[in-house]
């Protein structure tokens, strides 16, 4: 992966040089938001596979924290952004085929940190090409009836490219889309996000939207196996400060 880090360094130096040449003003934005995430898929520790299907009502009653903070700063056509997301989810217990009456309870804590460079080829309010990296840090726990709990904590980096669009719907409302696809520690990670923004007189915005993330990770064999094939999806509510 050394070549990827070299590319990231070159991109950073290029963006700094480009900013130095631009005549536009520096711009920044910070947006904390909540993510009411559903989750579907399969989580595996060792030889045990557990289906996960948490409804929106389950998320509201069981999730301790689900939220993110997004920050972006830049100048003219160039900017960088960071995004930190924290989810903690406890779906309802799943019945096992054997022995009769046995259940497995799952708990998943997920942390995502993303950093990326954005090139807006039509100016600061236009669409952007995005290249960046995302760190995924998981804590998986399975508790079996009358048996000790088992835990795993996989962590990995993915590298991605993406696209952002920005379209005015009316004088006060706009629509933004952000999608990525990548590679790295997991198998073809992807994200998609659609947000409506209501702009106020102070240039801050109320954000209403939805987000979908796909994670497919596997490592190890037999009792040392850790795997997850999960899709996170749900509504977002946030507020952007400019």
C-alpha positions in Angstrom: 0.0 0.0 0.0 3.0 2.3 0.0 2.2 3.5 -3.5 -1.3 4.7 -2.3 0.2 6.8 0.4 2.6 8.3 -2.2 -0.4 9.2 -4.4 -2.2 10.8 -1.4 0.9 12.8 -0.6 1.2 14.1 -4.2 -2.5 15.0 -4.3 -2.1 16.9 -1.0 0.9 18.8 -2.4 -0.9 19.5 -5.6 -4.0 20.8 -3.8 -1.9 23.1 -1.6 -0.1 24.5 -4.7 -3.5 25.0 -6.4 -4.9 26.8 -3.4 -1.9 29.1 -3.3 -2.6 30.1 -6.9 -6.4 30.6 -6.6 -7.7 34.1 -6.1 -10.9 33.1 -4.3 -11.7 33.4 -0.6 -11.3 30.5 1.9 -14.6 28.7 2.7 -15.5 26.3 5.5 -18.5 24.4 6.8 -19.2 22.1 9.8 -22.2 19.9 10.1 -23.1 17.6 13.0 -26.0 15.2 12.2 -27.8 12.2 13.4 -28.1 9.0 11.4 -31.0 6.6 12.3 -29.4 3.6 10.7 -31.1 0.3 9.9 -28.8 -2.6 9.3 -29.2 -5.8 7.3 -26.8 -8.7 6.5 -24.7 -11.4 8.1 -22.1 -11.1 10.9 -19.7 -14.0 11.5 -17.2 -14.9 14.3 -15.4 -18.2 13.9 -17.8 -20.8 12.5 -21.0 -19.0 13.7 -23.0 -17.0 11.2 -25.7 -14.7 12.5 -28.3 -12.9 10.4 -28.9 -9.3 11.3 -32.1 -7.5 10.5 -32.8 -4.5 12.7 -35.9 -2.5 11.9 -36.1 1.3 12.3 -38.1 0.9 15.6 -35.3 -1.5 16.9 -32.7 1.2 16.1 -34.6 3.9 18.0 -35.0 1.7 21.1 -31.6 -0.1 21.1 -29.0 2.2 19.6 -27.1 4.2 22.2 -25.5 6.7 19.8 -25.8 7.2 16.0 -24.3 10.3 14.6 -21.6 12.0 12.6 -19.7 15.3 12.3 -18.6 16.5 8.9 -16.2 19.3 8.2 -14.9 20.8 4.9 -12.7 23.8 4.1 -11.2 25.0 0.8 -10.7 27.7 -1.7 -12.2 28.1 -5.2 -12.2 24.7 -6.9 -10.2 22.8 -4.2 -11.2 21.6 -0.7 -10.7 18.8 1.8 -13.2 17.2 4.0 -13.3 14.9 7.1 -16.2 12.9 8.3 -16.4 10.9 11.6 -19.3 8.5 12.2 -20.1 6.5 15.3 -22.8 3.8 15.5 -23.7 1.4 18.3 -26.4 -1.2 17.5 -28.0 -4.1 19.4 -30.5 -5.9 17.1 -33.1 -8.3 18.6 -31.7 -11.8 19.5 -31.7 -14.4 16.8 -33.0 -18.0 17.4 -30.5 -20.8 16.6 -31.5 -24.0 14.8 -30.0 -26.1 17.6 -30.2 -26.7 20.5 -33.9 -25.9 20.7 -34.6 -22.6 22.4 -31.1 -21.3 22.1 -30.5 -17.7 20.9 -27.6 -15.5 19.9 -27.5 -11.8 20.8 -25.4 -9.4 18.7 -23.9 -6.1 19.4 -22.0 -4.0 16.9 -20.0 -0.8 17.5 -18.8 0.8 14.3 -16.5 3.8 13.9 -15.8 5.3 10.5 -13.2 8.1 9.8 -13.0 9.6 6.3 -10.7 12.1 4.8 -10.8 13.2 1.2 -9.7 15.8 -1.4 -12.4 17.4 -3.5 -11.9 19.0 -6.9 -14.8 21.1 -8.1 -14.2 21.7 -11.8 -17.0 24.2 -12.2 -16.2 26.3 -9.1 -16.9 26.2 -5.4 -20.7 25.5 -5.8 -20.4 22.9 -8.6 -20.0 19.1 -8.8 -16.8 17.6 -7.4 -14.5 14.6 -8.1 -13.5 13.1 -4.7 -10.5 10.9 -3.8 -9.8 9.8 -0.2 -9.4 7.1 2.5 -11.8 5.7 5.1 -10.8 3.9 8.3 -13.3 1.3 9.6 -13.1 0.2 13.2 -15.6 -2.5 14.4 -16.3 -4.2 17.7 -18.4 -7.3 17.2 -19.9 -9.2 20.1 -22.0 -12.4 20.1 -23.6 -13.7 23.3 -25.0 -17.3 23.2 -27.6 -18.8 25.6 -25.8 -20.5 28.5 -22.3 -19.9 26.8 -19.6 -17.3 27.1 -19.7 -14.3 24.8 -17.2 -14.1 21.9 -15.8 -10.8 20.6 -13.8 -9.6 17.7 -12.5 -6.1 16.8 -11.4 -5.9 13.1 -10.0 -2.6 11.8 -8.9 -1.7 8.3 -8.4 1.1 5.7 -10.2 1.5 2.4 -9.4 3.9 -0.4 -12.1 5.3 -2.7 -13.1 7.7 -5.5 -16.4 9.4 -5.7 -18.6 12.2 -7.0 -20.5 15.0 -5.4 -23.3 17.0 -7.1 -25.1 20.1 -6.0 -28.4 21.4 -7.5 -30.6 24.3 -6.6 -34.3 23.2 -6.2 -35.6 26.7 -5.3 -34.4 29.9 -3.8 -34.0 28.4 -0.3 -33.7 24.6 -1.1 -30.9 22.6 -2.7 -30.2 18.9 -3.3 -26.9 17.2 -2.9 -25.7 13.7 -3.8 -22.5 12.0 -2.7 -21.4 8.5 -3.8 -18.2 6.6 -3.5 -16.7 3.2 -4.5 -13.4 1.8 -3.3 -11.1 -1.0 -2.5 -8.6 -1.9 0.3 -9.2 -3.9 3.4 -12.8 -4.8 2.5 -14.3 -6.0 -0.7 -15.6 -3.2 -2.9 -17.0 -0.8 -0.2 -19.5 1.7 -1.5 -21.6 4.6 -0.1 -24.5 6.7 -1.3 -26.0 9.8 0.3 -28.8 12.1 -0.8 -29.5 15.3 1.2 -32.0 18.2 0.8 -30.7 21.5 2.4 -32.8 24.4 3.5 -30.7 27.6 3.5 -31.3 30.4 6.0 -30.4 34.1 5.8 -27.2 33.5 7.8 -26.1 31.0 5.1 -26.5 28.0 7.5 -28.6 25.0 6.4 -31.0 22.5 7.8 -30.1 19.0 6.3 -32.6 16.3 5.6 -31.6 13.1 3.8 -30.8 9.5 3.6 -27.6 7.4 3.5 -26.7 3.9 2.5 -23.3 2.2 3.1 -22.2 -1.3 2.1 -19.5 -3.2 4.0 -18.1 -6.6 3.0 -15.2 -7.8 5.1 -13.6 -11.2 5.7 -10.4 -12.3 7.3 -9.1 -15.6 8.7 -10.3 -19.2 8.6 -12.0 -21.6 11.0 -12.2 -20.4 14.6 -10.1 -17.3 13.7 -12.5 -16.2 11.0 -14.1 -12.7 11.2 -16.5 -11.6 8.6 -19.4 -9.2 7.9 -21.6 -8.5 4.9 -23.7 -5.6 6.0 -25.7 -2.8 4.6 -26.4 0.3 6.7 -29.2 2.5 5.6 -31.4 5.2 7.1 -32.5 8.8 7.5 -30.2 11.7 8.4 -30.9 15.0 10.2 -28.3 17.7 10.6 -27.5 21.3 10.7 -24.7 22.9 8.7 -22.7 26.0 10.0 -21.0 28.2 7.3 
